[in-house]
């Protein structure tokens, strides 16, 4: 009987290294790194940062969809507490860089977006989709790299959904919003950091209050002796590493970690190859989008990082001895993957990002749209989770 699981998981027993997956993944990473370094060292660095993100996500089983489902239905708060700690650390790390506005002579900017209905609707759709698709944006990539065949369907639908939303953006952007609200600009960075850390501290304590016994991030081990390469890693290690990696992305690229723009771009490039004319789309006539559409995929930093995440997760899965694709996926879980992917793609484009680009990077940048994202995504998660049994997925 096939078991369909989310990105995110349990402690893993030691297994032999899967060399037939490890060596190709390392060779592709090395080859891409050499090619990118020859033209743009920054892109080569982003590839490696993506690979490290994929490795960390896989070994720490740092998921979002399973985390919210466990919170909502089992009062298991461990994974969400880890997210709170990650956000707190990233807030502290981001603040001096964003306050300066420059890093190594290059301008930097936070993940800021308008606070309004478009973000709320998009996050709600994304939340429902992540439960049906079996993973969020980062989860889709690292589960795919970890050999989940079902995630191929989720990713393909994710790309299609993002592209569809891009064609409707002129309509959605007519919805009311109050513009960008960035606490760092509004209160000054020391005050913004203090306020946000206080809020995150309160949330952490509230999670401990509602948790069932032994369901706290503090129960996880704090060291990884002998497991650095094979995993699993503690949630706390994943939280710290991901916060640091997001800072590194900010320093290298000038903006925080994002994922879903790459998916939308891939679908648009595929549409152009099939004869679609971008001149009829207002969204694709903007300068950045138009340039990305005509440039090679490997010239786009988000796409390069996404590729790196898949390869890094593949390395991690091979080292853990768990890279074992199962080609057959039952029809109902496959349908859920497609529906979930479409919802996530469409929602992420509306919400200016996903659980990484809008929530993680947005909150770390002290942009209030990141808080709006999670407030709207949680009800979507509840609805999506309630629909899972209809598709043969466990609640």
C-alpha positions in Angstrom: 0.0 0.0 0.0 1.5 3.3 -1.0 1.9 5.9 1.7 1.6 9.5 0.7 3.3 11.8 3.2 3.9 15.6 3.4 7.2 17.3 3.2 8.3 17.2 6.9 8.7 14.0 8.8 9.8 11.8 11.6 13.1 10.5 12.9 14.8 8.3 10.3 16.6 5.0 10.8 20.1 4.8 9.4 20.3 3.4 5.8 23.1 2.9 3.3 24.1 5.9 1.2 22.4 6.0 -2.3 25.4 6.6 -4.4 23.5 6.4 -7.7 21.6 9.5 -6.6 24.4 11.2 -4.6 27.0 11.3 -7.4 24.8 12.7 -10.2 23.4 15.4 -7.8 26.9 16.5 -6.8 28.1 16.4 -10.4 25.2 18.5 -11.6 25.7 21.0 -8.8 29.4 21.2 -9.5 28.9 21.6 -13.3 26.2 24.3 -12.8 28.4 26.1 -10.3 31.3 26.2 -12.8 29.0 27.5 -15.6 27.5 30.2 -13.5 30.8 31.3 -11.9 32.2 31.9 -15.4 29.5 34.5 -16.1 28.2 35.7 -12.7 29.8 34.7 -9.4 26.7 35.9 -7.5 24.5 33.4 -9.3 27.0 30.6 -8.4 26.8 31.6 -4.8 23.0 31.6 -4.9 23.1 28.1 -6.4 25.2 26.9 -3.4 23.0 28.7 -0.9 19.9 27.0 -2.5 21.6 23.7 -2.1 22.3 24.4 1.5 18.7 25.4 2.0 17.6 22.1 0.4 20.0 20.1 2.6 18.8 21.9 5.7 15.1 21.6 4.9 15.4 17.9 4.2 17.6 16.9 7.2 15.6 19.0 9.7 12.3 17.9 8.1 11.5 21.6 8.3 8.0 21.7 6.8 5.2 24.2 7.0 2.1 22.3 5.8 2.5 19.4 8.3 3.4 22.0 11.0 0.1 23.9 10.6 -2.0 20.7 10.4 -0.4 19.3 13.5 -1.0 22.6 15.3 -4.6 22.9 14.2 -5.7 19.3 14.8 -3.3 17.7 17.3 -2.0 20.7 19.3 1.6 19.6 18.3 3.4 23.0 18.4 7.0 21.9 17.9 7.3 22.7 14.3 5.5 26.1 14.6 7.6 27.0 17.6 10.7 26.3 15.5 9.3 28.8 12.9 8.8 31.4 15.6 12.4 31.0 16.7 13.5 31.2 13.0 11.6 34.4 12.5 13.0 36.0 15.7 16.6 35.2 14.7 16.1 36.4 11.1 14.5 39.7 12.4 17.6 40.4 14.4 20.0 39.4 11.6 18.1 41.4 8.9 17.7 44.6 10.9 21.2 46.1 10.7 21.5 45.2 7.0 18.2 46.7 6.0 18.8 49.8 8.2 22.0 50.4 6.4 20.4 49.9 3.0 23.6 48.6 1.5 25.8 45.4 1.9 29.2 45.3 0.4 28.4 48.4 -1.6 25.3 46.9 -3.2 21.7 48.2 -2.4 19.6 45.8 -0.3 15.8 45.9 0.2 13.4 43.8 2.4 10.6 41.6 1.2 8.0 44.4 1.4 4.5 44.3 -0.2 1.1 46.1 0.2 -1.1 45.2 3.1 -4.5 44.5 1.6 -7.2 42.2 0.3 -5.0 40.8 -2.5 -2.5 39.4 -0.1 -5.2 38.0 2.2 -7.0 36.2 -0.6 -3.8 34.9 -2.1 -2.6 33.6 1.3 -5.9 31.9 2.0 -5.8 30.1 -1.3 -2.2 29.1 -0.7 -3.0 27.7 2.7 -5.7 25.5 1.3 -3.5 24.4 -1.5 -0.5 23.5 0.6 -2.6 20.9 2.5 -3.8 19.3 -0.7 -0.5 19.5 -2.6 1.3 17.9 0.3 3.8 20.6 0.8 4.4 24.4 0.7 6.7 26.1 -1.8 9.9 25.0 -0.1 8.4 21.7 0.8 7.5 21.0 -2.8 11.1 21.5 -3.9 12.8 19.6 -1.1 10.3 16.7 -1.3 10.8 16.5 -5.0 14.6 16.4 -4.5 14.0 13.8 -1.9 12.4 11.5 -4.6 8.7 12.2 -4.2 7.2 11.6 -7.6 3.8 13.1 -6.5 5.6 16.4 -6.1 6.2 16.6 -9.9 2.5 17.0 -10.3 2.3 19.6 -7.6 5.2 21.6 -9.0 3.8 21.5 -12.6 0.4 22.7 -11.4 2.1 25.3 -9.1 3.9 26.8 -12.1 0.6 26.8 -14.1 -1.3 28.5 -11.3 1.3 31.2 -10.9 1.2 31.9 -14.6 -2.6 32.1 -14.7 -2.6 34.6 -11.8 0.0 36.7 -13.5 -2.5 37.2 -16.4 -5.1 38.4 -14.0 -2.9 40.7 -11.8 -4.3 43.9 -13.3 -7.8 42.9 -11.9 -6.6 41.8 -8.5 -4.5 44.9 -8.0 -7.7 47.0 -8.0 -8.6 45.6 -4.6 -8.2 48.0 -1.7 -4.9 48.1 0.2 -3.1 50.5 2.5 0.2 50.3 0.8 3.4 48.9 2.3 3.7 49.1 6.1 7.2 48.4 7.2 7.8 48.6 11.0 11.5 49.4 10.5 10.6 52.5 8.5 7.6 53.4 10.7 9.2 53.0 14.2 12.9 52.9 13.4 14.8 49.7 13.4 15.6 49.3 17.1 11.9 49.9 18.0 10.7 47.6 15.2 12.9 44.8 16.3 11.9 45.2 19.9 8.2 45.1 19.1 8.5 42.2 16.8 10.6 40.1 19.2 8.0 40.9 21.9 5.2 39.6 19.7 7.1 36.5 18.7 7.9 35.9 22.3 4.3 36.1 23.3 3.4 33.7 20.5 6.0 31.2 21.6 4.7 31.2 25.2 1.1 30.9 23.9 2.1 27.9 21.8 3.6 26.3 24.9 0.3 26.9 26.8 -1.9 25.2 24.2 0.5 22.4 23.5 -0.2 18.8 24.5 2.4 17.4 26.9 5.8 16.7 25.3 4.7 18.6 22.1 7.2 21.4 22.3 10.3 22.3 20.3 12.3 22.1 23.5 11.9 18.3 23.5 14.1 18.0 20.4 17.8 17.3 20.8 20.1 20.3 20.5 23.1 18.6 19.0 23.7 16.3 16.0 26.7 14.2 16.8 27.4 11.7 14.1 24.4 12.9 12.0 25.7 15.9 10.3 25.7 14.3 6.9 23.0 11.7 7.2 20.4 13.5 9.4 17.9 13.8 10.9 18.7 17.2 12.4 16.8 18.9 15.3 14.2 21.4 14.4 16.2 24.1 16.3 19.2 23.5 14.1 17.0 23.9 11.0 15.6 27.1 12.4 19.0 28.6 13.1 20.5 27.5 9.8 17.6 28.7 7.7 17.6 32.2 9.4 21.4 32.4 8.6 20.9 31.2 5.1 18.2 33.8 4.4 20.6 36.5 5.7 23.2 35.2 3.3 20.7 35.4 0.4 20.0 39.0 1.3 23.7 39.9 1.3 24.4 38.1 -2.0 21.3 39.0 -4.0 20.2 42.3 -2.4 16.8 40.9 -1.4 15.6 38.0 0.9 14.9 34.4 -0.1 12.0 33.9 -2.4 10.8 30.8 -4.3 7.6 31.1 -6.3 8.6 33.8 -8.8 10.8 31.1 -10.4 7.8 28.9 -10.9 5.8 31.6 -12.6 8.7 32.4 -14.8 9.2 28.8 -15.9 5.5 28.6 -16.9 5.6 31.8 -18.8 8.7 30.7 -20.7 7.0 27.4 -21.6 3.9 29.4 -22.8 6.2 31.6 -25.0 7.7 28.4 -26.5 4.2 27.2 -27.3 3.3 30.4 -29.1 1.9 32.7 -26.4 2.4 36.4 -27.0 3.4 38.3 -23.8 2.5 41.7 -25.3 -1.1 41.3 -24.3 -0.3 41.0 -20.6 0.2 44.0 -18.5 2.1 42.1 -15.9 4.6 40.8 -18.4 5.2 44.2 -19.9 6.8 45.5 -16.7 10.6 46.0 -17.0 11.8 43.3 -14.6 9.3 40.6 -15.8 10.0 41.4 -19.5 13.8 41.2 -19.0 13.4 37.9 -17.1 11.1 36.4 -19.8 13.7 37.1 -22.5 16.8 36.2 -20.5 18.0 32.6 -19.9 16.5 30.7 -16.9 20.0 30.5 -15.3 20.2 34.3 -15.3 17.4 34.5 -12.8 18.6 34.2 -9.2 15.3 32.8 -7.8 15.3 30.0 -10.4 18.9 29.2 -9.7 18.2 28.9 -6.0 15.1 26.7 -6.7 17.3 24.4 -8.7 19.8 24.4 -5.9 17.1 23.4 -3.3 16.1 20.4 -5.3 19.7 19.2 -5.8 20.6 19.9 -2.2 17.6 17.9 -1.0 18.6 15.1 -3.4 22.1 15.1 -1.8 20.5 14.9 1.6 18.1 12.1 0.7 20.9 10.1 -0.9 23.2 10.6 2.2 20.3 9.5 4.4 19.8 6.5 2.2 16.2 7.5 1.5 16.3 8.4 -2.1 13.8 5.8 -3.5 11.3 7.1 -6.1 8.0 5.2 -6.3 6.6 5.9 -9.8 3.0 4.9 -9.2 0.8 7.5 -7.5 -2.9 6.7 -6.9 -5.4 8.8 -8.7 -7.0 10.7 -5.8 -3.7 11.8 -4.2 -2.6 12.8 -7.7 -5.7 14.9 -8.2 -5.1 16.6 -4.8 -1.5 17.4 -5.9 -2.8 19.1 -9.1 -5.5 21.0 -7.3 -3.2 22.0 -4.5 -0.5 23.1 -6.9 -2.9 25.3 -8.8 -4.2 26.9 -5.6 -0.7 27.5 -4.3 0.6 28.9 -7.6 -2.4 31.3 -8.0 -2.3 32.3 -4.3 1.4 32.9 -4.2 1.3 35.3 -7.1 -1.6 37.2 -5.5 0.1 37.4 -2.1 3.5 38.5 -3.5 5.0 35.2 -2.3 4.6 32.0 -0.4 5.5 30.7 3.1 9.1 31.7 2.3 9.0 34.9 0.2 5.9 36.5 1.9 5.8 35.0 5.4 9.4 34.2 6.4 11.2 36.9 4.5 8.3 39.4 4.9 8.1 39.1 8.7 11.9 39.1 8.9 11.8 42.4 7.0 9.2 43.8 9.5 6.7 44.1 6.6 3.1 43.7 8.0 2.0 41.9 4.9 4.0 38.9 6.2 1.8 38.8 9.3 -1.3 39.2 7.2 -0.1 36.3 5.1 0.0 33.8 8.0 -3.3 35.2 9.5 -5.1 34.4 6.2 -3.2 31.2 5.4 -4.1 29.4 8.6 -7.9 29.3 7.9 -7.0 28.1 4.4 -4.9 25.4 5.9 -7.8 24.3 8.1 -10.1 24.0 5.1 -7.5 22.3 3.0 -6.7 19.8 5.7 -10.4 19.0 6.1 -10.6 18.1 2.4 -7.6 15.7 2.5 -9.5 12.5 3.4 -11.7 13.0 0.3 -8.5 12.6 -1.7 -7.2 9.6 0.2 -4.8 11.6 2.3 -4.4 11.4 6.1 -5.6 14.2 8.3 
